[in-house]
Amino acid sequence: MADLTTTYLGLKLKNPVIAGSSGLTNDIENLKRLEKFGAGAVVLKSIFEEQILIETDREVSAADLVSHSEAAGYLTTMTKEHSVYGYLELIEEAKKAVSIPVIASVNCLTSGEWTKFSKRIQEAGADALELNILITDYKNRDSKEIEKDYVRIVEKVKGIVDIPLALKVSTLFTNIPRMLTGLSSGADGLVLFNRYWSPDIDLDEMAVSSGNVYSSPEEITVPLRWIGLISNLVECDISATTGVHDGNGVIKLLLVGATTVQVCSALYLKGIEHIGDIVSRADAWLDAHGYASVKEIRGLLGPKSEEERRVFGRAQFMKYYTLKE
Ligand SMILES: Cc1cc2nc3c(=O)[nH]c(=O)nc-3n(C[C@H](O)[C@H](O)[C@H](O)COP(=O)(O)O)c2cc1C
């Protein structure tokens, strides 16, 4: 058996496979099972900035935060069902129930009042905090201004908590490497990439519905490409998410420079116990290829110079298209 131990956000993990944030990590029994089957760490389900504001600030109502009445109704119901104080309890209970690191998660849009609540998350015992940020203020501000908000959020929360901070972002930036290298100087980790909700249309019901909620293994090419391109440029750890469904996926992402990987859809589709299979198959790959530890393979295939990055980012693709002609 290879040495799978790794350090992520300064935390010691028994292996690099993390159960990513989702409804599955909102339940203590699931967290115990994730630990039992081999998860290296867990990221709890996110709470939303809006939930925090509604519950912690008496002046704020759902209608103040979202103009659409249906969205305000949803927000009010969700806040009643999942109280932020319940979230603090979840962190406390999780810390008692499992010995692997427990990472809390907030889905946020601003560096506003909600950020004070991050202190409570730390006090509840979270080992680290992951911020899931997707700012979609397309109408009122240009991209440069929106990008500055990401930096402001990191600076603000870093000034409030001492626990490590990871940032989960999507690919929705024009210049992904530049944006991510900038963010990496403030955060302890980048979680790449958030898979944003995709709409579909139900033609029978004539209504908007959810598109593919779960990822497919083919989607791994997105984190593979960008982590490969930036892993030698950023100053912090990288946790890969999207499209990891098996042990080979873990190995591929480590090879391009990820520190850890997060799995979610595969656990919904195949059950929580599947995380054990992912870990053991990654281990088997290392054994079969003569590597004694995950550290030995990290970044082996990631481009290390500007020239190699050009090859990785463009020449491969030119070669592929030329061959197809
Ligand atoms: C049902 C479901 C719920 C999710 N909830 C959250 C969440 O609360 N916070 C978050 O940061 N990501 C959430 N995600 C995103 C996952 O953590 C993960 O980043 C994404 O699904 C891509 O990884 P995968 O290909 O392994 O599914 C959710 C995903 C699914 C499918």
The ligand as an ORCA input file, in Angstrom:
! r2SCAN-3c Opt
* xyz 0 1
  C     -26.987     17.620     -5.225
  C     -25.761     18.490     -5.130
  C     -25.671     19.432     -4.103
  C     -24.542     20.261     -4.019
  N     -24.468     21.179     -3.003
  C     -23.366     21.965     -2.912
  C     -23.222     22.904     -1.857
  O     -24.080     23.047     -0.981
  N     -22.098     23.654     -1.825
  C     -21.090     23.539     -2.763
  O     -20.083     24.236     -2.658
  N     -21.202     22.657     -3.766
  C     -22.289     21.871     -3.861
  N     -22.391     20.968     -4.880
  C     -21.282     20.889     -5.864
  C     -20.334     19.742     -5.501
  O     -19.687     19.950     -4.257
  C     -19.260     19.558     -6.581
  O     -18.377     20.663     -6.586
  C     -19.838     19.413     -7.986
  O     -20.961     18.565     -7.985
  C     -18.781     18.840     -8.953
  O     -18.225     17.651     -8.462
  P     -18.734     16.193     -8.959
  O     -18.427     16.091    -10.386
  O     -17.940     15.223     -8.098
  O     -20.189     16.142     -8.656
  C     -23.504     20.132     -4.978
  C     -23.614     19.163     -5.989
  C     -24.710     18.345     -6.069
  C     -24.790     17.329     -7.177
*
